[in-house]
Amino acid sequence: MIRREVVFADGVPQWLMISQVEHARLSGCLAELCLEQFGASVPESEGETLEVVRRELLQAIVHHDDGWLAWEAEPPLDDKTHCPLSFDELSAEDSIKIWTDSIQEVSTFSDLGAWVVAGHFSAILVASEHHMAHPLAKPWLQKTSQQRSEWFANWHRQNERVHTLGLAGEALKWLQLFDVLSLWPCMLYPVAGERATKAPEPFRTAEDWILVREIRPASDACQQIVFDPWPFKQPVETMEAAAQLAPVREYGSSAELLAACQPITARWELVQG
């Protein structure tokens, strides 16, 4: 769950909550808009094979957070504040379980998808000093690395000319990029009617990523977001997420929190720089 505090015209603080599954769906929607740019190095004669790979990649992006389904159906509350937990507040143990469930779900679709999603979460774990200190971290990375080797070997055997490590690596970068392109608006950019105290800082993507190098606000309103370079065909794209609003207060249970939620559509406009 992505959770942040928002304030509208009435001045009452509320939590804006967006499901991780919904965020992943948005990632897939954005990726699909420029999916034809994936695998440009593959010969035209392998077009049918490449199209299958693209669909496997898209499926992996859309479903990469499916391990959150059970957690979000009954979201735990913080032990001290009794507020809903955001994804970056979870314990290492809970995060690893959710990642494992997500990888398992995607592995039912394709070996490439499992390899990509497992690589994505492995990189997130390695980047977290706090999570890496947990006793489960290194054994999980070792086991996941072995599984990734098996998934890649299976996928590579299906078509050794096209199913290369280079193409798989490109697929991983696509998931990493579109995860961020969806996550940043949900986490940082105001929705319609929200009182924004300051504009989000520009964010530079990793040097070896593809398509988009910077995310930044287009104006003081911040509901227009620049992706630079612009990866899409149309000059403007609208991004919409199903979200929930709940008053900021202590809750006694997950059921009480869910009962207090009101649906809202979070909407942003993506524009060229």
C-alpha positions in Angstrom: 0.0 0.0 0.0 1.1 3.5 -0.8 0.0 5.8 2.0 0.6 9.6 2.4 -1.2 12.4 4.2 -3.2 14.9 2.1 -5.2 18.0 2.9 -8.0 19.4 0.8 -10.0 22.7 1.0 -11.7 21.7 4.3 -8.3 21.5 6.0 -8.9 18.1 7.5 -5.9 15.7 7.2 -6.6 12.5 5.4 -4.7 9.5 4.3 -4.6 8.9 0.5 -4.0 5.2 0.0 -3.3 3.5 -3.3 -3.0 -0.3 -3.6 0.3 -1.8 -4.7 -1.7 -3.9 -7.1 -3.2 -0.8 -8.6 0.2 0.9 -8.8 1.5 -2.2 -10.7 -1.5 -2.0 -13.1 -0.6 1.6 -13.8 3.0 0.6 -14.5 1.7 -1.8 -17.1 -0.6 0.8 -18.7 2.4 3.1 -19.1 4.7 0.4 -20.5 2.1 -0.7 -23.0 2.0 2.8 -24.5 5.5 2.3 -25.8 5.9 -1.5 -25.8 6.9 -1.5 -29.5 10.2 0.1 -28.4 11.2 -2.9 -26.4 13.6 -5.3 -28.1 14.8 -3.0 -30.9 17.9 -5.0 -31.4 16.0 -8.2 -32.3 16.0 -8.9 -36.1 12.7 -8.2 -37.9 12.6 -11.9 -38.9 12.0 -12.8 -35.3 9.1 -10.4 -35.0 6.6 -13.1 -33.8 8.9 -14.3 -31.1 9.6 -10.8 -30.0 5.9 -10.1 -29.7 5.5 -13.1 -27.3 8.4 -11.8 -25.2 6.8 -8.3 -25.1 3.5 -9.8 -23.9 5.4 -11.8 -21.2 7.2 -8.7 -20.1 3.9 -6.7 -19.9 2.3 -9.4 -17.9 5.2 -9.4 -15.5 5.0 -5.6 -15.0 1.2 -5.7 -14.5 1.4 -8.5 -11.9 4.7 -7.8 -10.2 3.0 -6.7 -7.0 0.3 -9.4 -6.8 1.9 -10.7 -3.6 0.2 -7.8 -1.9 -3.3 -9.0 -2.6 -3.8 -10.9 0.7 -2.0 -8.2 2.7 -4.1 -5.4 1.4 -7.4 -7.3 1.9 -6.7 -7.0 5.6 -4.0 -4.4 6.0 -2.1 -4.5 9.3 -1.8 -1.3 11.4 1.3 0.1 13.0 1.7 -1.2 16.5 2.3 2.3 18.0 0.4 4.8 15.8 -2.4 2.4 14.8 -2.3 3.9 11.3 -2.1 1.9 8.0 1.4 0.9 7.0 2.9 2.2 3.7 5.0 -0.2 1.7 8.3 1.4 2.8 7.4 0.9 6.5 7.1 -2.9 6.4 9.5 -5.1 8.2 12.0 -7.1 6.3 10.2 -10.3 7.1 6.9 -9.0 5.7 8.5 -7.5 2.6 10.3 -10.7 1.8 7.1 -12.7 2.1 5.2 -10.4 -0.2 8.1 -10.4 -2.7 8.2 -14.2 -2.6 4.5 -14.4 -3.2 4.7 -11.9 -6.1 7.5 -13.9 -7.7 5.6 -17.1 -7.3 2.5 -15.6 -8.9 4.4 -14.3 -11.9 6.2 -17.6 -12.3 2.9 -19.2 -13.2 2.8 -17.0 -16.3 6.4 -17.2 -17.7 10.0 -18.0 -16.9 11.0 -14.6 -18.2 8.5 -12.9 -15.9 9.7 -14.7 -12.9 13.4 -13.9 -13.7 12.5 -10.2 -14.1 10.4 -9.8 -11.0 12.8 -11.7 -8.9 15.7 -9.6 -10.1 13.6 -6.4 -9.4 13.0 -7.3 -5.8 16.5 -8.6 -5.3 17.9 -5.2 -6.3 15.4 -3.5 -3.9 16.6 -5.7 -1.1 20.3 -5.1 -1.8 19.7 -1.4 -1.8 18.1 -1.5 1.7 20.7 -1.4 4.4 18.0 -2.0 7.0 16.5 -5.0 5.3 19.9 -6.5 4.4 20.7 -6.6 8.1 17.8 -9.1 8.7 18.8 -12.8 9.0 16.4 -13.7 6.3 18.0 -11.4 3.7 21.1 -13.2 2.5 19.5 -16.7 2.4 16.6 -15.3 0.4 19.0 -13.7 -2.1 20.9 -16.9 -2.5 17.8 -19.0 -3.1 16.3 -16.4 -5.4 19.6 -16.2 -7.4 19.5 -20.0 -7.9 15.9 -19.8 -9.0 16.6 -17.0 -11.5 19.4 -19.1 -13.0 16.9 -22.0 -13.6 14.2 -19.6 -15.0 16.6 -18.0 -17.4 18.0 -21.4 -18.5 14.4 -22.6 -19.2 13.5 -19.5 -21.1 16.8 -19.4 -23.1 16.3 -23.0 -24.2 13.0 -22.0 -25.9 14.8 -19.8 -28.4 18.5 -19.4 -28.0 18.8 -16.8 -30.8 16.2 -14.4 -29.3 16.0 -15.3 -25.6 19.3 -13.8 -24.7 20.7 -12.5 -21.4 20.8 -9.0 -23.0 17.1 -9.1 -23.9 16.2 -10.4 -20.4 18.3 -7.6 -18.9 16.5 -5.0 -21.0 13.2 -6.5 -19.7 14.4 -6.0 -16.1 15.2 -2.4 -16.8 11.7 -1.9 -18.2 10.1 -3.2 -15.0 12.4 -1.0 -12.9 11.7 2.1 -14.9 7.9 1.7 -15.2 7.7 0.8 -11.5 9.2 4.2 -10.7 7.1 6.1 -13.4 4.0 4.9 -11.7 5.2 5.0 -8.1 6.5 8.6 -8.1 3.2 10.3 -9.0 1.3 8.1 -6.5 3.8 8.9 -3.7 4.7 12.5 -4.3 2.5 14.4 -6.7 -0.7 16.1 -5.5 -4.2 15.0 -6.8 -6.9 17.4 -7.8 -8.0 19.7 -4.9 -5.1 18.8 -2.7 -3.2 21.6 -0.9 0.4 21.1 -1.9 3.0 22.7 0.3 5.8 22.5 -2.2 6.5 21.0 -5.6 8.2 17.6 -5.7 11.9 17.6 -6.5 13.0 16.3 -10.0 14.1 12.7 -10.0 16.8 11.3 -12.2 16.5 7.6 -13.2 19.5 5.3 -13.2 22.2 6.0 -15.8 21.8 2.6 -17.5 17.9 2.7 -17.6 16.1 3.3 -20.8 13.5 5.7 -22.3 13.1 8.3 -19.5 15.9 10.0 -17.7 14.0 12.5 -15.5 10.6 12.9 -13.8 9.7 16.5 -12.8 6.7 18.8 -12.2 5.6 20.8 -15.2 4.2 23.6 -13.2 3.5 24.8 -9.6 0.2 22.9 -9.8 2.2 19.7 -9.9 -0.7 17.7 -11.4 1.2 17.9 -14.7 4.3 15.7 -14.7 7.1 15.8 -17.3 8.7 12.6 -18.5 11.9 13.5 -20.2 12.7 12.3 -22.8 9.1 11.7 -23.8 8.5 8.0 -24.5 4.9 8.0 -25.8 3.4 8.7 -29.2 0.7 11.1 -28.0 1.7 14.5 -26.7 -0.3 14.1 -23.5 -1.3 11.0 -21.5 -3.6 10.9 -18.5 -2.7 8.6 -15.6 -5.6 7.5 -13.2 -5.4 5.4 -10.1 -8.2 4.0 -8.0 -7.5 5.3 -4.5 -9.0 5.5 -1.0 -9.3 8.4 1.5 -9.6 7.8 5.2 -9.4 10.4 8.1 -6.0 10.6 9.9 -6.6 9.0 13.3 -5.9 5.9 15.3 -7.8 2.8 14.1 -8.6 -0.2 16.2 -8.5 -2.8 13.4 -8.1 -3.3 9.7 -11.9 -3.6 9.4 -12.4 -0.2 11.1 -9.9 1.4 8.7 -11.5 -0.2 5.6 -15.0 0.9 6.8 -13.8 4.5 7.0 -12.4 4.6 3.5 -14.0 6.5 0.7 -13.1 5.9 -3.0 -11.4 8.6 -5.0 -9.8 8.7 -8.4 -6.2 10.1 -8.3 -5.5 11.7 -11.7 -2.3 13.2 -13.2 -1.5 14.5 -16.6 1.8 13.4 -18.2 3.3 15.9 -20.6 6.4 16.5 -22.8 9.2 18.7 -21.4 
